[in-house]
Amino acid sequence: MSSLCKITWLKEDVPEVYNKAAYYCGIKEYVLYRLFGIWQMDVSVASCTGMYNIFELQWDDKALAQTGVSKDQLPKVVDAYEQFSGMKEEYTKVTGCPQDVTFVQGAFDGALSNLGVNAIDDGVAAVTIGTSGAIRMVSDHPVIDPKGRIFCYALTKELWVIGGPVNNGGTVFSWAKDNLFDAEKSTADLLAKDSYDLLTEIAAQVPAGSDGLLFHPFLGGERAPIWDANARGSFLGLTQMHTRAHMIRAVLEGIVYNLYTVLLALEEVLGQPQSILATGGFARSELWRQMLSDVFERPVTIPQAFESSCLGAAVVGMKSIGVIDDLAEVKNFVGKTETYAPNPDHFEVYRELVPIYIRLTRQLKTEYQTIAEFQRKFAQKDLNFDES
């Protein structure tokens, strides 16, 4: 990801490495080179580098000039369906994989996730929340956001995934569990119950909107749509009437509010999706499923298969070797789905709260920088790092 930035950094800050480098690639390309002796990168990964012209389908001259890298130093770009075989003998002995097995190039996990939940048609968006999160839609042509809020990456040379990633998904829920709800963790252990399930049950007892308590989930800075490494988390609206139950629901709602702001940016360039397909660890929670539908005010469908990227990869492979004729046949493999409809009593509340959440994010931008600078100046002061 973002090779343009990384190579520029090497060029300017670590010239002793930059000047020695003969070639540049990602870990996938390196592994394939070692295993097969091939030097190639799929268009999906190439489109993530910041050095590939997604409209001309070739390495970009301006990006090459910026980095000082030549096309000869970069892998050949191939489609997702590219096949190869002939693993080196030394590795066939280690892996037990015969040399005549066909391998398929594939794509990167985010693009494959959309395919794996069958979100490749117009008007369908895929939401993934694991440790982090993302919202994506698919287009038959590359699309860019003039405001620079969202990405456009390839799935294949004919399909493009447009969306936005967030840093703060399930990891924020995990932070709240570990730092605010130690007693509940102990209770869950005594009951032989998952602590996350117990916390969502507690959160479900609080009304939608957490009685006006808002949480900005920017514990790790944020990518889309604000792209601000200085962004910080905060509770706003806290009063004596609020309990820890309000706080855990506000945390969950804040994660969804944040994703909704990405959807708003996505709608500006692709139009409103008519349906949402959701996957990832969060999708196991009935409360979060309903919350997502309520905030987004659209039906949310949950596929049976949670590992959507793996299914997407399998489908690309099946098309490449001729088992299926079209990627749309993924619908035959998704399995049973369950759909949640928005609750009118809830989305009336969220309609009022989300604009407040968005305004506060904008108003706090300057203070995010101020507090981040303070933290960099003082918070790390007493930490000792072993540089050995």
N, C-alpha and C positions, 0 to 999 in steps of 0.2 A: 504493500500500500504506500502511496505517496512517495514514490522513488524520486520524483522531481525535487522534493524538499530535502530528502535524505542525502541525495548525491550533491546537491548544492551545499548542504552543511559540511559534507566531507571535503568538498573543494575549498571552502572558505576557512573551516576550523580544524580540519585534520588532513592537511595537504600531504603529509608523509604517507598516508594510506591511499588517498586519492591518486597520487602520482604513480603508485605501484599497481593500481588496479588495471587488469587487462579486460575484464568483462563485468557486466552487472546483471543480476537476475534475482529472483526471489527463491525461497527455500524449495518450492515445488519444482522449479526449473532445474535447480541444482541437483535435487534427488533424481529427477528423470535423466539428467546428464550422467550422473554416476551409474545409474542402473542400466541405461540403454545406450549411452553415448550420443544422445540426440540433444540438439540445442534449439529449443522451441518453447514458446509461451502461448497459452490460449488467449484469445481476444478478450475474454472476461477479465483475466488478471491484468492484461496489458492496459485495459481501460481504467484500471484502478491506480495506475502508476503516476498519472498526471503528465505523462510524456507521450501519450498516444493520441493522435488526432481521431476522435470518434466519428467525425464526418467524412474524412478521407480514408479512414482505415489504414493508417500507416503511422510510423513514428513521426512526431511533430518536429519540424525544423526549428521553430522558436524554442521549444523545450530542450532540444539538443544543443542549441547555441547557449542557452542559459547554463546547462550543466557542463558543457564542454565534452560531452560524450558523443561518439559517432555511432551510426547505425550498426557498424560492424561489431561494436561492443555489446550490442543487445541481441536477445534471441529473435529468431524468426517468429512471427505471429501467425497462429493457425486457429481454425475454428474449433468449437467445442467437440465436434464429431471426429476430429482427426484420430486415426488409428495407427498404432505401432506395436511392434513385438520385438523379440530377439534380445531378451534380458541377458546381460553378460553372464557367462558361465559361473564365475565366482559367486554371483549373487543368486543364481538358481540353486546352487548347492546350499546356500544359507537359508533361503526362503522356501525351498521345495517347490517353487513355481516353474513349470515347464517353459522352455524358451519359445514355444509356439503359441503361448497364450496371447490373445489380443488385448491390448490396453487401449483405452479411449481417453483423450485429453481432458475433457470435462470443463468445469468452470469453477468460480469461487463460491463459497458457501452461501453468501447473501443472495446472489442471483438464483442459485439452485433452490433456495428456500421458497421463493415465489412459485417456482415450477412445482415443487413438492406438495404445495397445498392447493394446486390447480388455480393459482391466481395469475393467469397469463392472458385473460380476456380483458377487453375494454371495460372500464367501470368496476373493476374488482381490485381491491387493495389487500395486501397482506401485512399483518402486524406480527412482529416477532418480539417477544420479551423473554430473554434469558437473563444472564448477568447484566448485559446491556440491552439495547432494543433497537428496532428500526421499523419504518413503514415504507412500503414499496408498491409501485404499480408498474405494469409492463406496457411498452409501446413498440410499434413496428418501425420506429425511427428514433434516432437520438434526439433528446430534448434537454436544453439547459435552462437554468433559472437565472434571469438577469440580475437578481439580488444575491446570488451566490449562496443560497441557503441549503440547497439539496444537491444530490449527486446524480450522475447518469452513467451507469456501468452496463457493459454488455453481458447478456446471457449467451447468445450466439451472434453471428454477424447479421442476423435478421431480427433479433429481439433485444430490446433494451430495457433495463430496469432503472426506473427513476424513483428516488426516495431520499430519506434522511435517516442517519443513525444517531442514537443517543447513547451517552455513556452510562446513564443512570436508570437502570432497570431493576432487576431482582437484587442486584448488589446493595441497593438502598434499603430494601426490605430486610435483607440480611443484617445490615448495619443497625437498623432499628431493633431487630430481634436481639442482637448481641449486646446492645448498649442501653436499651430502655426497658427490656422485658426479661430480666434475668429470673425473676420469680416465676414467670409463666413458663420459661424453659424448664425449670425444675419441676413444675407441675406436670408439664407434658411428659417428662421422663418418668415420673411416678405413674402416670396413666398409660405409659407405653404408647404415646400418641405423638405424631409429628408436630413439632412446635409451631411450624408455619400454619398448619391446619388450625391449631388452637388460637393463634393470633388472628387469623381471618374470621374465625367464629366470634371472637371478641369485637373485631371491627364491624361485623355485620349487625351488631346490636346498636350501633350509632347511626343516626339518620344520615341520609345522603347529604353531602356538603359539610359534614362534621361540625354542624352548628357554627359555620362561619370560620372555621380554622383552616388556614391554607398552609401548604408546605411546598417550598421550592426544593426539588430533589437534587440540586447541583452539588453533590458531595465530591464529584470528580471532575469539576469543570463541566463544560457541555459542548457537544458538537451541534448538530442541527437542533433548531434552526438558528441559534444565536452565535455559535462558534466562538465561545469565550472561555479560555482556559482559566480565567480568574473567577468565573461564576462560583458562587458558594451557596450552600443550603441554608434554609431559614424557615422557621415557623412564624406566621403572621396572623394576627387576630386572636392570639392566646389570651384567655381570661380565666378567672377563678372557677368558672363553671365547667371548663374543659378538664377532662380526665386523660389518663394514658390511653384509654380506649379511643377517645377522640384523636389522639396523636397518631395511633397506628392506622386508623382509617384515613387521616389526612395524608400520611405518608403514601398509602396506596393510591389515593386520589391524585396526589401530586405527580406521581409517576405517569398516570394516565393523562392528566392535564398537559404534561410536557409533550407526550406523544401526540396529543391532539393539535398542539401548535405546529408540529411537523406536518400533520395532515393538512392544516390550513395553507401552509406554503406549497404543498404538493398540489392542492386543488387549484392554485393560481396558474399553474403551468399545464395541468392535465385535465382539469375539471373535477367535479365531485364524483367520488366512487359511489356506486349504488349498494355495494355490499362489502363487508369486511371479513376476511378469513384470518383467524388468529392461531398462532402456534407458539411453542416455547414453554418453558417450565411454568410460567404464570398461568397458562391456559388450563392447568389442572385445578385451579381454584374457581369454584362457581361464583364467588363474590366478585373476583376480578373480571370474569367473563361478562357478568351483568353490568358491572361498573363501566367497562369498555363500551358496551352497547349504549348505556345511558348517556355517557359523556359525548360519544360520537353521534348519537341520535340516528343510528343505523343498525340493521340486523348484524349480528356477529356470529359467524359460523366457525365451529371448532372441529377440525378433522380428527379422526381417531388416531392417525399417525402423528406423533409429536416430532419425530426426527425428519422434518420436511426436507432439509438439505440432502440427507442421505437418499431419500426417495427421488429427489430431483436428479441427483447424480446417476442413479440407476436408470431413470427414464432417458436421460441423454445417452447413456450407454446402449440402451435397447434400441433407440432410434438409429444410432450409428451402425450397429451390426445388423439392422433390418428386422428385429423382432417386432417393432411397431413402425408405423408409417408416419406418424405425426405426434408431436409433443402433447397435443390436446388429449391423447389417449391416457395421459396421467390420471384423468378422472376415474379410470377403471381400477386404479391402484390406491386411491386416497382412502377408500374404506368409508365406514359409517361416519356421519357428521351430526352435530347437534347445533341448533341455531337459537340464539337468544335475541329477543326483541326488546327495544328500549322501553323503559317504564316511564310513562308520561309524568308521573308524580316526581320522579327523580330528575329527568332532564330539564324540567322547569327550574329546579334549583341550580343545576349546573350551568344553565344559560346565563344566570346572573353572576355566578362565581368565576367562570373561566375568563371573562373579560377583565375582571379585577386581577386575577392571577397574571394575565398577560401584561397589563399596565404596570403592575408592581415589578415584573421582571425588567421592563425597560427603564423604569425609574431607578432601579438599584444598580444599573450597569456601572456607573461611576464609582459607587461605593464598593462594588465587587472588586474593582481594581485596587481601591484604597486598602480594603481589609486583606486582600491577597498580598499586597506589598508589605503590610505590617507582619503578616504571618511569615513571609520569606525572610524578613529582617530579624524577627524575634523568636518565632515558634520553633525554628530549627537550631537555635543558638546553643542549646545544651546537649544536642545529640552528638554522639561520638560515632564516627564511621571508621571501620577498619579498612584502610585502603590497600592492605596487603593482597 
